[in-house]
């Protein structure tokens, strides 16, 4: 079945990249692990509002986590290795791996990340864009020579 374009209005010009990004997001399946929150934090003084992405990564150390910016995607990976020396009578907490990707809008900046009490927090900001108003001159054909 052919998919109809989401942004097919004749008034939306040059939004092909956004449509491809929406396709990418809807196609990427996720098992829901690790759970996460996204919250808006008010800006202070002249700084813009920030976003804080918080992932529940209990049991992971800093060395087992990796955060990277790949083109316009924020990718968080976690990798735990089984400790073969330990003998479990019951194993309810599995050593697991994960990868979570978040598509960032153009201009978004990653301010930093920290790991506290099993919660990985990543702060993001998008600076306010400059308001640009530009007058476009209308060209007229040259008048015939007399």
NORSULBEL-V86220 format. One record per pair of residues at least 24 apart in sequence whose ideal C-beta (glycine too) atoms are under 8 Angstrom apart, sorted by the first residue. I is the first residue (numbers start at 1). J is the second residue. If there is no record, write none. Layout:
[[I;J] [I;J]]
This chain:
[[21;72] [21;103] [24;103] [25;103] [28;101] [30;100] [33;96] [33;98] [34;78] [34;98] [34;100] [36;100] [41;123] [47;125] [48;125] [48;126] [48;127] [48;128] [49;125] [50;111] [50;123] [50;124] [50;125] [51;123] [51;124] [51;125] [52;121] [52;122] [52;123] [52;124] [53;102] [53;121] [53;122] [53;123] [53;124] [54;119] [54;120] [54;121] [54;122] [55;100] [55;119] [55;120] [55;122] [56;118] [56;119] [57;115] [57;118] [57;119] [57;120] [58;118] [59;93] [59;118] [60;115] [60;118] [60;120] [62;115] [65;115] [65;120] [67;110] [67;113] [67;122] [69;104] [69;110] [72;103] [72;104] [72;105] [72;106] [73;101] [73;102] [73;103] [73;104] [74;101] [74;102] [74;104] [74;110] [74;122] [74;124] [75;99] [75;100] [75;101] [76;100] [76;101] [76;102] [76;120] [76;122]]
